[in-house]
Amino acid sequence: MKGISCNTYYRRLRVVRTALLAQTSPTAQKIIPLSSSMAIQRSEPIQPQPIPVCEKVMIRKNGIEIELPQEVSEKMLLILLRGLQEC
């Protein structure tokens, strides 16, 4: 390293890092307690929203649209998907 020993390099690097950390150390942040008047109060618990149920299965590919009932069999669905792969 251009005439500088590794020990000297790392010692000086540590001194520079320590000096930079001392200059840039952030000020301590204060924790402010949340008073009861600021707390969000709910009179009733939050109810989960129901997941909408789809009544049909829609498949679209390259301008082809297929609408199937929700009860479509796995076998029929696989046959249609294989056919659409060839389109």
C-alpha positions in Angstrom: 0.0 0.0 0.0 2.4 2.7 -1.2 4.8 2.4 1.7 2.2 2.3 4.5 1.9 -0.8 6.7 -1.4 -2.4 7.1 -1.4 -1.7 10.9 -0.8 2.0 10.3 -3.5 2.1 7.6 -6.2 0.5 9.8 -5.2 2.5 12.9 -5.6 5.8 11.0 -8.8 4.6 9.3 -10.2 3.9 12.8 -9.3 7.4 14.0 -11.0 9.0 10.9 -14.1 6.9 11.4 -14.3 7.7 15.1 -14.0 11.4 14.3 -16.7 11.3 11.6 -19.0 9.4 13.9 -18.5 12.0 16.6 -19.5 14.8 14.1 -22.5 13.0 12.7 -24.0 11.3 15.7 -27.7 12.1 15.9 -29.2 13.7 18.9 -31.1 11.4 21.2 -34.8 11.3 20.4 -37.3 11.7 23.2 -40.2 9.3 23.6 -43.4 11.1 24.2 -46.1 9.0 25.9 -49.5 8.8 24.2 -52.1 10.2 26.5 -55.5 8.6 26.8 -57.1 11.6 25.2 -55.0 11.1 22.1 -55.6 7.3 21.8 -58.0 6.1 19.2 -61.1 4.7 20.9 -63.6 2.5 19.1 -67.0 1.7 20.6 -67.3 -1.5 18.6 -64.8 -4.0 17.4 -63.7 -4.0 13.7 -65.5 -6.7 11.8 -63.7 -8.5 9.0 -65.2 -7.8 5.6 -66.6 -10.9 3.9 -64.7 -12.1 0.8 -66.9 -11.8 -2.3 -67.8 -15.2 -3.8 -67.4 -15.5 -7.6 -70.3 -17.1 -9.3 -68.5 -18.0 -12.5 -65.0 -18.6 -13.8 -63.7 -16.3 -16.6 -60.8 -17.2 -18.8 -59.5 -14.7 -21.4 -56.7 -15.2 -23.9 -55.9 -13.6 -27.2 -59.4 -12.3 -27.7 -61.1 -15.6 -26.7 -63.3 -15.4 -23.6 -64.7 -18.4 -21.8 -67.2 -18.2 -19.1 -67.7 -21.3 -16.9 -69.9 -22.1 -13.9 -68.1 -22.2 -10.6 -68.7 -25.9 -10.3 -66.7 -26.7 -13.4 -64.8 -29.9 -13.1 -61.0 -30.0 -12.8 -60.9 -32.3 -15.8 -62.9 -29.9 -18.0 -60.8 -26.9 -16.9 -57.5 -28.8 -17.7 -58.9 -29.7 -21.2 -59.8 -26.0 -21.9 -56.5 -24.7 -20.6 -54.5 -27.2 -22.8 -56.6 -26.1 -25.8 -55.9 -22.4 -25.1 -52.2 -23.1 -25.0 -52.3 -24.0 -28.7 -54.1 -20.7 -29.6 
